[in-house]
Amino acid sequence: MVKKTSYKDSGVDIDAGNEFARSVKALVKPTLRPEVISEIGGFAGLFSLNTEKYRAPVLVSSTDGVGTKLRIATMMNKHDTVGIDLVAMCVNDIVVQGAEPLFLLDYIATGKIEPGVLLDVIKGIVRGCKESGCALIGGETAEMPSFYKEGEYDLAGFVVGVADRGNIIDGSTIAVGDRLIGISSSGLHSNGFSLVRKILFEKHRLKIDDYIKDLKKTLGEELITPTRIYAKTISNVLRDFTIHGMSHITGGGLIDNIERILPPGCTAQLKTGSWEVPPIFFLLQERGGLDQDEMLRTFNNGIGMVLLVAEEDADDIMLRLKGLKEKAHVIGEIVEQTGTAGRIEFI
């Protein structure tokens, strides 16, 4: 007689998954916008777009993850901030197109559902959604015991926003004379952590709870700091000013992310020393023996978002950002590209 086998015997606990889904419902409720017409737990999330608010509405979408920063969360056994990172990485990428974030879906894959850990993750996602003004309308939690080790998990997010076609920001109006305004990051954000871990933990054998004098905090406290969400700041600026282009400084650093929005004939000249670089970047450069080009192509170096604006608007936008409690700096300008000039120059 063949012994009965269940799905649970293979490591997948359907009941635990259902109980986790029920626990999430109450957490998600504060993020819901009036346009949401479904509840968490259905086959799909429903969102009724108010088209009367827009002349020619265009949906803007993006997907992203948190990367190996999740290793830091596991090392610290602190999981309530990486959800903020997830929302930030998705939302900031549509904000730069001039879009308003509407709703987000999350995907969590794990070796075994540990409700305490995953609820902390969801709490972070909820905080990020509330901060950015978007609704968390659904998601998926996949228990994959043969794929992820117990205690491991991965995150992905999918955001949808909306912009009027005539107000989409794509960099096409960037012109010679425009100023680059950099809005400060909160630190590393969510990029470059494979290199960070190699330098600090593998090469120098530092511990997550080591107190670092230059940082004035433990290494873990610095590394787990969540990514800034710029949605409400950008929305405020766009109410009264025109922004010609925006760049979210993620993987590729200042060099690649600014270059990708420049129209033909333009070079961005960035003024070295025009903004404050947090100590974590100097620590990584020194301990890793990284040259300046590697730093600028890998990390945000203290600038999380760059706005390209007309010269005559720069001072007023700087005042607005100061009023919004943002640390911002005029970090460069657009000049005419010559035959010998690169697309990005540091002076």
C-alpha positions as CSV (number, residue, x, y, z in Angstrom):
1,M,0.0,0.0,0.0
2,V,1.4,3.4,-1.0
3,K,1.8,5.8,1.9
4,K,-0.2,9.0,1.4
5,T,1.7,12.1,0.5
6,S,0.6,15.7,0.9
7,Y,1.9,19.0,-0.6
8,K,3.0,19.9,3.0
9,D,5.3,16.9,2.9
10,S,7.2,18.6,0.1
11,G,7.7,21.7,2.2
12,V,4.7,23.8,0.9
13,D,2.1,24.6,3.6
14,I,-1.0,25.8,1.9
15,D,-2.7,26.6,5.3
16,A,0.2,28.7,6.4
17,G,0.1,30.6,3.1
18,N,-3.7,31.3,3.4
19,E,-3.3,32.4,7.0
20,F,-0.5,34.8,6.0
21,A,-2.7,36.2,3.2
22,R,-5.5,36.9,5.8
23,S,-3.0,38.6,8.1
24,V,-1.9,41.0,5.3
25,K,-5.4,42.3,4.6
26,A,-5.5,44.6,7.7
27,L,-2.0,45.9,7.1
28,V,-2.8,46.9,3.5
29,K,-6.1,48.8,4.1
30,P,-4.5,52.2,5.0
31,T,-2.8,52.3,1.6
32,L,-6.0,52.0,-0.4
33,R,-7.1,54.9,-2.6
34,P,-10.7,55.7,-3.5
35,E,-10.1,54.2,-7.0
36,V,-9.5,50.7,-5.6
37,I,-12.6,48.6,-6.0
38,S,-11.3,45.2,-4.9
39,E,-10.0,43.6,-1.7
40,I,-6.7,41.7,-1.1
41,G,-7.1,38.0,-1.7
42,G,-8.9,38.0,-5.1
43,F,-7.4,36.7,-8.3
44,A,-6.6,40.2,-9.4
45,G,-6.6,43.8,-8.1
46,L,-9.1,46.2,-9.5
47,F,-8.4,49.9,-9.9
48,S,-10.9,52.3,-11.5
49,L,-8.9,55.1,-13.2
50,N,-10.5,58.5,-13.0
51,T,-10.0,59.6,-16.6
52,E,-11.7,62.9,-16.0
53,K,-8.6,64.2,-14.2
54,Y,-6.5,63.8,-17.4
55,R,-6.8,65.2,-20.9
56,A,-4.9,62.2,-22.4
57,P,-4.0,59.7,-19.7
58,V,-1.0,57.5,-20.3
59,L,-0.2,54.6,-17.9
60,V,3.4,54.5,-16.8
61,S,4.8,51.2,-15.3
62,S,8.0,49.9,-13.8
63,T,9.2,46.8,-12.0
64,D,12.2,46.4,-9.7
65,G,13.6,44.6,-6.7
66,V,15.9,45.2,-3.7
67,G,18.8,43.0,-4.8
68,T,21.4,41.7,-2.4
69,K,20.5,44.3,0.2
70,L,18.2,41.5,1.4
71,R,21.3,39.8,2.7
72,I,21.8,42.7,5.1
73,A,18.2,42.4,6.4
74,T,18.8,38.7,7.0
75,M,22.2,39.3,8.7
76,M,20.5,41.8,11.0
77,N,17.3,39.9,11.4
78,K,15.6,43.2,10.6
79,H,13.0,43.0,7.8
80,D,10.7,46.0,8.3
81,T,12.6,48.4,6.0
82,V,13.4,46.5,2.8
83,G,9.7,46.8,1.8
84,I,10.3,50.6,1.7
85,D,13.3,50.0,-0.5
86,L,11.1,47.9,-2.8
87,V,8.5,50.7,-3.2
88,A,11.1,53.3,-3.7
89,M,13.0,51.5,-6.4
90,C,9.7,51.1,-8.4
91,V,8.1,54.4,-7.7
92,N,11.1,56.6,-8.2
93,D,11.5,55.1,-11.7
94,I,8.0,56.3,-12.8
95,V,8.2,59.6,-11.0
96,V,11.0,60.7,-13.3
97,Q,8.6,60.5,-16.2
98,G,6.3,62.9,-14.4
99,A,3.8,60.1,-13.4
100,E,1.7,59.9,-10.3
101,P,2.0,56.5,-8.7
102,L,-1.4,54.8,-8.5
103,F,-0.9,51.2,-7.3
104,L,1.7,48.6,-6.6
105,L,1.8,44.8,-6.5
106,D,4.4,42.8,-4.7
107,Y,5.9,39.3,-5.2
108,I,7.7,37.5,-2.4
109,A,9.4,34.2,-3.0
110,T,10.7,32.2,0.0
111,G,11.9,28.8,1.0
112,K,9.5,28.6,3.9
113,I,6.7,31.0,4.9
114,E,7.8,32.6,8.2
115,P,4.8,34.8,9.1
116,G,6.7,37.1,11.5
117,V,9.5,37.9,8.9
118,L,7.1,38.3,6.0
119,L,4.7,40.5,7.9
120,D,7.6,42.8,8.7
121,V,8.4,42.9,5.0
122,I,4.8,43.8,4.2
123,K,4.8,46.5,6.9
124,G,7.7,48.1,5.1
125,I,5.9,47.9,1.8
126,V,2.8,49.5,3.4
127,R,4.9,52.4,4.8
128,G,6.5,52.9,1.4
129,C,3.1,53.0,-0.3
130,K,1.7,55.4,2.2
131,E,4.7,57.7,1.7
132,S,4.4,57.6,-2.1
133,G,0.6,57.8,-2.2
134,C,0.0,54.6,-4.1
135,A,-2.2,51.7,-3.1
136,L,-1.0,48.1,-2.5
137,I,-3.8,46.2,-4.3
138,G,-2.4,42.7,-4.5
139,G,0.6,40.4,-4.6
140,E,1.9,36.9,-4.5
141,T,3.7,34.9,-1.9
142,A,5.4,31.8,-3.3
143,E,6.7,29.1,-1.0
144,M,9.6,27.4,-2.9
145,P,11.4,25.0,-0.6
146,S,13.6,23.3,-3.3
147,F,14.6,26.7,-4.7
148,Y,15.4,29.0,-1.7
149,K,17.1,27.9,1.5
150,E,15.0,28.2,4.7
151,G,15.3,31.8,5.9
152,E,15.9,33.2,2.4
153,Y,13.5,35.3,0.4
154,D,13.4,37.6,-2.6
155,L,11.2,40.6,-3.4
156,A,9.9,42.2,-6.6
157,G,7.5,45.0,-7.1
158,F,5.4,46.2,-10.0
159,V,4.0,49.8,-10.0
160,V,1.6,51.5,-12.3
161,G,1.2,55.3,-12.5
162,V,-0.5,57.8,-14.8
163,A,0.6,61.0,-16.5
164,D,-1.0,63.3,-19.1
165,R,0.6,62.7,-22.5
166,G,1.4,66.3,-22.8
167,N,3.2,66.4,-19.4
168,I,5.4,63.3,-19.8
169,I,9.0,64.1,-18.9
170,D,11.4,62.3,-21.3
171,G,14.4,64.6,-21.4
172,S,13.6,65.9,-24.9
173,T,13.4,69.5,-23.8
174,I,16.7,69.5,-22.0
175,A,18.8,72.4,-23.4
176,V,22.2,74.1,-23.1
177,G,22.2,76.3,-20.0
178,D,19.9,74.0,-18.0
179,R,21.0,73.4,-14.4
180,L,21.3,70.1,-12.7
181,I,19.8,70.0,-9.2
182,G,20.8,67.0,-7.1
183,I,18.5,65.9,-4.2
184,S,20.4,64.0,-1.5
185,S,20.1,60.3,-1.0
186,S,19.8,58.6,2.4
187,G,23.0,56.6,1.8
188,L,23.6,53.6,-0.5
189,H,19.9,53.1,-1.3
190,S,19.6,49.7,-2.9
191,N,22.4,49.4,-5.4
192,G,26.0,48.1,-5.3
193,F,25.5,45.8,-2.4
194,S,27.3,42.8,-4.0
195,L,30.4,45.0,-4.1
196,V,29.6,46.4,-0.6
197,R,29.5,43.0,0.9
198,K,32.7,41.9,-0.9
199,I,34.6,44.8,0.4
200,L,33.3,45.0,4.0
201,F,32.5,41.5,4.9
202,E,34.7,39.3,2.7
203,K,37.8,41.4,2.3
204,H,37.9,43.2,5.6
205,R,36.0,40.7,7.7
206,L,33.8,43.4,9.4
207,K,30.8,42.4,11.4
208,I,27.3,43.7,10.9
209,D,27.2,45.1,14.5
210,D,30.6,46.7,14.3
211,Y,30.5,50.4,15.4
212,I,32.2,52.5,12.8
213,K,33.4,55.8,14.2
214,D,33.3,57.7,10.8
215,L,29.6,56.6,10.4
216,K,28.7,57.4,14.0
217,K,26.6,54.2,14.0
218,T,27.0,50.4,13.5
219,L,27.7,49.1,10.0
220,G,24.3,47.4,9.9
221,E,22.4,50.5,10.8
222,E,24.1,52.4,7.9
223,L,23.6,49.6,5.4
224,I,19.9,48.9,6.2
225,T,18.9,52.6,5.8
226,P,16.0,52.6,3.4
227,T,15.9,54.2,0.0
228,R,14.4,57.7,-0.2
229,I,11.0,58.0,-1.9
230,Y,10.8,61.2,-3.9
231,A,7.2,61.1,-5.2
232,K,5.6,63.7,-3.0
233,T,8.6,66.1,-3.4
234,I,8.5,65.9,-7.2
235,S,4.8,66.3,-7.3
236,N,5.0,69.4,-5.2
237,V,7.7,70.9,-7.5
238,L,5.8,70.0,-10.7
239,R,2.7,72.0,-9.4
240,D,4.5,75.3,-10.1
241,F,7.6,74.6,-12.1
242,T,8.6,72.9,-15.4
243,I,11.2,70.1,-15.1
244,H,13.0,69.3,-18.4
245,G,14.3,65.9,-17.3
246,M,14.8,63.7,-14.2
247,S,17.1,60.9,-13.3
248,H,16.8,58.4,-10.5
249,I,20.3,57.5,-9.5
250,T,20.4,53.7,-9.2
251,G,22.6,51.0,-10.7
252,G,25.1,52.8,-13.0
253,G,25.5,55.7,-10.6
254,L,25.6,59.3,-11.6
255,I,27.3,58.7,-15.0
256,D,25.0,56.2,-16.6
257,N,21.7,57.4,-15.2
258,I,22.2,61.1,-16.2
259,E,23.6,60.2,-19.6
260,R,20.5,58.0,-20.5
261,I,18.2,61.1,-20.5
262,L,20.4,63.6,-22.4
263,P,19.3,64.5,-25.9
264,P,21.8,64.7,-28.7
265,G,24.3,67.6,-28.6
266,C,24.2,68.0,-24.8
267,T,26.9,67.3,-22.2
268,A,26.2,67.4,-18.5
269,Q,29.1,69.1,-16.6
270,L,29.0,68.1,-13.0
271,K,31.0,70.1,-10.4
272,T,33.0,67.9,-8.2
273,G,32.6,69.0,-4.5
274,S,29.3,70.8,-5.1
275,W,27.4,68.4,-2.9
276,E,27.9,66.6,0.4
277,V,29.1,63.0,0.0
278,P,28.1,60.8,3.0
279,P,30.9,59.0,4.9
280,I,29.8,55.5,3.8
281,F,31.1,56.2,0.3
282,F,34.5,57.3,1.5
283,L,34.7,54.2,3.6
284,L,33.9,52.0,0.6
285,Q,36.3,53.8,-1.7
286,E,39.2,53.6,0.9
287,R,38.6,50.0,2.0
288,G,37.9,48.8,-1.5
289,G,40.7,50.7,-3.3
290,L,38.1,51.9,-5.8
291,D,39.0,54.7,-8.3
292,Q,36.6,57.6,-8.8
293,D,35.2,56.3,-12.0
294,E,34.2,53.0,-10.4
295,M,32.5,54.9,-7.5
296,L,30.6,57.2,-9.9
297,R,29.4,54.2,-12.1
298,T,28.4,52.0,-9.1
299,F,27.0,54.2,-6.3
300,N,24.8,57.3,-6.0
301,N,27.5,59.0,-4.0
302,G,25.0,61.0,-2.0
303,I,22.6,62.1,-4.8
304,G,19.4,60.1,-5.2
305,M,17.5,62.2,-7.7
306,V,18.7,64.7,-10.3
307,L,16.4,67.4,-11.8
308,L,17.3,69.2,-15.0
309,V,15.7,72.7,-15.0
310,A,15.9,76.0,-16.8
311,E,18.6,78.3,-15.4
312,E,16.0,81.0,-14.5
313,D,14.0,78.5,-12.4
314,A,16.9,76.9,-10.6
315,D,17.0,79.3,-7.6
316,D,13.3,79.2,-7.0
317,I,13.2,75.4,-7.2
318,M,16.1,75.3,-4.7
319,L,14.0,77.4,-2.3
320,R,11.0,75.1,-2.8
321,L,13.2,72.1,-2.0
322,K,14.6,73.7,1.1
323,G,11.0,74.4,2.2
324,L,10.2,70.7,1.7
325,K,13.2,69.9,4.0
326,E,15.1,68.4,1.2
327,K,18.9,68.6,1.0
328,A,19.5,69.8,-2.5
329,H,22.5,71.2,-4.4
330,V,23.1,72.7,-7.9
331,I,25.6,70.1,-9.1
332,G,26.2,71.2,-12.7
333,E,24.9,72.5,-15.9
334,I,24.2,71.4,-19.5
335,V,26.8,72.6,-22.1
336,E,27.0,72.1,-25.8
337,Q,28.7,68.8,-26.7
338,T,31.8,69.2,-28.8
339,G,33.6,66.6,-30.9
340,T,36.0,65.8,-28.0
341,A,33.5,66.1,-25.1
342,G,31.9,63.1,-23.5
343,R,28.2,63.1,-22.5
344,I,29.2,63.4,-18.8
345,E,32.1,65.6,-17.6
346,F,33.4,66.3,-14.1
347,I,35.0,69.6,-13.5
